[in-house]
Amino acid sequence: MSFITLITGGTRGIGFAVAGRLLARGHHVAVTGTTSSGAARAERALAERCGDPGRVLSLVCDVRDPAAVDLAVQTVVAKFGGLDVLVNNAGVGVGAPVSELPHDEWRRIIDTNLSGVFYCCRAALPHLKARGGGWIINLSSLASKNAFVGGAAYCASKAGLNAFSEALMQEVRHDNIRVSYILPGSVATGFSGREPETGADWKLSPDDVARVVEDLLDHPGRSLPSRIEIRPSRPPR
Ligand SMILES: NC(=O)c1ccc[n+]([C@@H]2O[C@H](COP(=O)([O-])OP(=O)(O)OC[C@H]3O[C@@H](n4cnc5c(N)ncnc54)[C@H](OP(=O)(O)O)[C@@H]3O)[C@@H](O)[C@H]2O)c1
């Protein structure tokens, strides 16, 4: 079965890996990023990899902007003829104690990781319903339940995302829309501008998380793995 999927923040990291896996399965995939250069680079790389540029679309869309989100969803529907799957992957985080966290950094984290997911779900739901059902898959984090010093805004945004996902799951399940949220542990990406560490082979790879998304979409209609935790099997002691 072929799906039409929109992945927010699919220009690199986990979102890019999800796009690669779904394209390899024959799906149509749109990815978003915040810059036209990043979006175009991702589209070229994904098209080259799957060998079918007609199934790939990249869009510039800051998920903090509800109007931009509405336009992105409409563009996907106009280009591919509908929407079946929304992967809310775009996310940011900085480490800073609360007493030193600037107001605009707090807003950037909450607006991207939580409000952005709301805007995307709100824009996508009518289209999922029009197709008779679909999936919403949210990228949360183990930090949502394992809070850490310096992570107050990030942990709060992801804990809020868990609650949002649980409520939405119950709200739309009878419309045949399945909502799942994934809680990865440490993943080897350049998350939020972080330098990739050397010697961090113990971390999950972005593709490990992408595989969870692919597996979810294979589940038969009667089953809904709603909350999935995935962690490195052998972290440093
Ligand atoms: N890496 C980890 O260890 C880890 C662990 C648990 C959970 N997660 C979660 O997994 C998700 C992906 O993380 P990652 O490590 O793959 O991150 P990443 O490598 O930093 O990639 C983040 C993606 O999100 C996009 N993005 C950032 N702000 C955005 C905004 N306001 N609007 C639209 N797109 C935006 C970026 O686009 P640009 O290219 O335009 O910047 C990029 O494509 C996040 O939600 C993160 O919280 C990550």
The ligand as an ORCA input file, in Angstrom:
! r2SCAN-3c Opt
* xyz 0 1
  N      18.685     13.441     18.266
  C      18.256     12.950     19.422
  O      19.040     12.490     20.281
  C      16.755     12.888     19.704
  C      16.330     12.089     20.788
  C      14.963     12.037     21.072
  C      14.055     12.748     20.308
  N      14.497     13.523     19.267
  C      13.487     14.282     18.511
  O      13.488     13.852     17.172
  C      13.153     14.941     16.306
  C      14.216     15.095     15.234
  O      15.471     15.291     15.863
  P      16.856     15.267     15.047
  O      17.891     14.840     16.011
  O      16.683     14.552     13.754
  O      17.040     16.861     14.800
  P      17.921     17.698     13.722
  O      18.955     16.832     13.111
  O      18.321     18.944     14.428
  O      16.826     18.042     12.594
  C      15.721     18.838     12.963
  C      14.839     19.094     11.775
  O      13.763     19.932     12.229
  C      13.693     21.068     11.403
  N      13.192     22.227     12.150
  C      13.734     22.830     13.224
  N      12.955     23.863     13.619
  C      11.915     23.906     12.756
  C      10.780     24.737     12.621
  N      10.535     25.752     13.476
  N       9.925     24.491     11.611
  C      10.140     23.473     10.751
  N      11.197     22.649     10.814
  C      12.072     22.872     11.806
  C      15.099     21.281     10.861
  O      14.989     22.015      9.668
  P      16.192     22.971      9.148
  O      17.058     22.039      8.393
  O      15.549     23.970      8.309
  O      16.839     23.518     10.382
  C      15.536     19.830     10.642
  O      15.052     19.348      9.404
  C      13.009     16.164     17.215
  O      11.655     16.385     17.492
  C      13.766     15.774     18.474
  O      13.277     16.438     19.617
  C      15.837     13.599     18.947
*
